[in-house]
Amino acid sequence: MTAESTTEQPVESLRDLATQEAVLKLLAERVAAAQKDVKARTQKALDAAQKRDGTERVGAYLPTGEQVATISIRKGETGPVVEDEEALARFVRQQWPDEEWTETRIVRTVKPWKLAELLGEMDAAGVAKLVDKVTGEVLDVPGVVIKPTRARTHGITWRTGGKVATAEAWRTGALAGQLAAITAGGEK
């Protein structure tokens, strides 16, 4: 027997690995689709509950009644977003003509470091306006709007032992009803 023949895997083992990989890929695809769907439905329900009665979190429970996690709302954020770079660059050039904060190419743009600074000021103020530090004049900034920059969402905080308890409930079939959508149905 050569060293080469002792490192080869039996055909059945390779076949088993290939089958396991195919099954896990299908399972991962179905889990991802189911997770996307339930996350959207959960967010919609959380938004409605918060509007109705101020609810911002809800417990996740196993069929046994054991709480394994908490689902909590994460508020979205708003901030300044540049929608018209050319208009903003013209504004910056007009307001501060002696500064080299813009550069001329085919269109005028604001240098990234200065743009970050200006957007930071607008974000802190919560409006698309800047204060001229020399005159004190409040300036409307064209090309920038304040709008959502991160959507509202929610997150899961696991309780101590919650993942282990959930895995055990899955292993024993206690979550068959909750997981039926993943294993049901034909090819997608």
Secondary structure per residue as TSV (DSSP state, phi and psi in degrees):
chain	resnum	aa	ss	phi	psi
A	1	M	-	360.0	133.9
A	2	T	-	-91.9	164.1
A	3	A	H	-63.2	-31.2
A	4	E	H	-65.8	-41.2
A	5	S	H	-72.0	-24.2
A	6	T	H	-78.7	-17.4
A	7	T	H	-93.7	-10.2
A	8	E	S	-73.2	141.4
A	9	Q	-	-87.0	146.3
A	10	P	-	-62.3	151.4
A	11	V	H	-58.8	-40.9
A	12	E	H	-62.3	-40.1
A	13	S	H	-64.2	-42.8
A	14	L	H	-64.2	-40.2
A	15	R	H	-63.4	-41.2
A	16	D	H	-63.6	-41.7
A	17	L	H	-63.1	-42.5
A	18	A	H	-63.0	-42.0
A	19	T	H	-64.3	-45.4
A	20	Q	H	-60.5	-41.9
A	21	E	H	-64.2	-43.2
A	22	A	H	-63.5	-43.0
A	23	V	H	-63.7	-45.4
A	24	L	H	-65.1	-36.3
A	25	K	H	-63.5	-46.0
A	26	L	H	-61.6	-45.1
A	27	L	H	-61.1	-44.6
A	28	A	H	-61.3	-42.6
A	29	E	H	-62.2	-44.0
A	30	R	H	-69.8	-38.5
A	31	V	H	-63.4	-44.2
A	32	A	H	-60.6	-43.8
A	33	A	H	-66.0	-43.7
A	34	A	H	-65.0	-39.2
A	35	Q	H	-65.3	-41.8
A	36	K	H	-61.5	-44.0
A	37	D	H	-64.4	-49.9
A	38	V	H	-69.1	-31.9
A	39	K	H	-64.2	-42.5
A	40	A	H	-64.9	-43.3
A	41	R	H	-66.9	-38.5
A	42	T	H	-63.6	-44.1
A	43	Q	H	-61.5	-43.5
A	44	K	H	-61.2	-43.3
A	45	A	H	-68.3	-40.2
A	46	L	H	-64.1	-42.8
A	47	D	H	-60.4	-43.2
A	48	A	H	-65.8	-42.3
A	49	A	H	-65.8	-38.6
A	50	Q	H	-66.8	-41.1
A	51	K	H	-65.8	-40.3
A	52	R	H	-71.2	-48.9
A	53	D	H	-141.4	13.9
A	54	G	-	83.9	6.6
A	55	T	-	-61.3	129.5
A	56	E	-	-121.3	-8.9
A	57	R	E	-152.0	155.6
A	58	V	E	-146.2	145.5
A	59	G	E	-80.8	148.8
A	60	A	E	-106.2	122.0
A	61	Y	E	-120.7	145.3
A	62	L	-	-79.6	163.7
A	63	P	T	-56.5	-21.8
A	64	T	T	-75.3	-12.1
A	65	G	S	97.8	-4.7
A	66	E	-	-74.7	127.1
A	67	Q	E	-79.8	127.2
A	68	V	E	-111.6	-18.7
A	69	A	E	-160.4	169.5
A	70	T	E	-127.5	134.5
A	71	I	E	-102.4	123.8
A	72	S	E	-126.7	143.9
A	73	I	E	-69.8	138.0
A	74	R	E	-112.8	116.7
A	75	K	-	-66.7	146.0
A	76	G	-	-73.7	173.4
A	77	E	E	-127.3	150.4
A	78	T	E	-120.5	155.9
A	79	G	E	-173.5	176.8
A	80	P	E	-73.6	136.6
A	81	V	E	-130.8	128.9
A	82	V	E	-78.5	118.8
A	83	E	S	-105.6	-22.2
A	84	D	-	-136.8	90.7
A	85	E	H	-61.6	-37.5
A	86	E	H	-64.8	-44.8
A	87	A	H	-62.9	-41.4
A	88	L	H	-63.8	-44.5
A	89	A	H	-63.0	-40.5
A	90	R	H	-61.5	-43.2
A	91	F	H	-60.7	-49.9
A	92	V	H	-60.9	-41.1
A	93	R	H	-65.9	-40.1
A	94	Q	H	-68.6	-41.5
A	95	Q	H	-73.3	-35.9
A	96	W	-	-130.1	68.4
A	97	P	T	-65.8	-24.5
A	98	D	T	-86.0	-9.8
A	99	E	S	-91.3	151.0
A	100	E	-	-99.9	51.3
A	101	W	-	-90.6	-9.3
A	102	T	E	-121.1	162.3
A	103	E	E	-135.3	146.4
A	104	T	E	-100.5	124.4
A	105	R	S	-123.4	-133.6
A	106	I	S	-70.4	-35.3
A	107	V	S	-127.7	154.4
A	108	R	E	-81.6	135.2
A	109	T	E	-128.0	159.8
A	110	V	E	-92.4	136.4
A	111	K	-	-59.9	139.7
A	112	P	H	-53.2	-41.2
A	113	W	H	-65.3	-37.5
A	114	K	H	-75.1	-37.9
A	115	L	H	-59.2	-44.5
A	116	A	H	-61.2	-40.6
A	117	E	H	-64.3	-47.4
A	118	L	H	-64.8	-43.8
A	119	L	H	-63.8	-36.0
A	120	G	H	-61.1	-42.0
A	121	E	H	-63.6	-43.8
A	122	M	H	-67.2	-37.6
A	123	D	H	-63.0	-44.5
A	124	A	H	-61.8	-37.1
A	125	A	H	-81.6	-21.6
A	126	G	T	76.2	14.4
A	127	V	S	-141.9	155.9
A	128	A	S	-85.3	60.7
A	129	K	E	-138.6	152.3
A	130	L	E	-129.4	152.6
A	131	V	E	-102.2	124.3
A	132	D	-	-68.4	118.4
A	133	K	T	-69.8	-16.3
A	134	V	T	-88.8	-49.9
A	135	T	T	-94.5	-19.9
A	136	G	-	80.9	1.4
A	137	E	-	-70.3	137.4
A	138	V	E	-87.1	122.8
A	139	L	E	-110.6	129.1
A	140	D	E	-72.3	134.9
A	141	V	-	-103.9	110.5
A	142	P	T	-72.2	150.7
A	143	G	T	85.3	-2.1
A	144	V	E	-126.4	136.2
A	145	V	E	-129.7	155.8
A	146	I	E	-96.2	121.0
A	147	K	E	-154.2	170.5
A	148	P	E	-57.8	131.9
A	149	T	E	-111.2	-16.4
A	150	R	E	-144.6	128.0
A	151	A	-	-70.6	154.1
A	152	R	-	-62.4	143.8
A	153	T	E	-151.1	-166.4
A	154	H	E	-145.5	160.6
A	155	G	E	-132.4	162.2
A	156	I	E	-110.1	129.1
A	157	T	E	-114.1	115.1
A	158	W	E	-77.9	140.1
A	159	R	-	-78.0	158.6
A	160	T	T	-57.2	125.5
A	161	G	T	82.1	-3.8
A	162	G	H	-64.0	-40.0
A	163	K	H	-66.6	-41.9
A	164	V	H	-63.5	-45.6
A	165	A	H	-63.6	-39.2
A	166	T	H	-66.9	-43.3
A	167	A	H	-60.9	-40.5
A	168	E	H	-66.8	-41.2
A	169	A	H	-63.5	-36.0
A	170	W	H	-66.7	-47.7
A	171	R	H	-59.8	-37.7
A	172	T	H	-86.1	-5.9
A	173	G	T	90.3	3.9
A	174	A	T	-65.3	-20.9
A	175	L	T	-102.6	18.4
A	176	A	H	-56.0	-39.6
A	177	G	H	-65.1	-41.7
A	178	Q	H	-71.7	-25.8
A	179	L	H	-102.0	3.0
A	180	A	H	-59.0	-36.8
A	181	A	H	-63.2	-27.8
A	182	I	H	-73.3	-38.3
A	183	T	H	-96.3	-11.3
A	184	A	S	-86.9	165.4
A	185	G	S	88.8	168.9
A	186	G	-	-93.9	-157.8
A	187	E	-	-74.1	141.2
A	188	K	-	-117.2	360.0
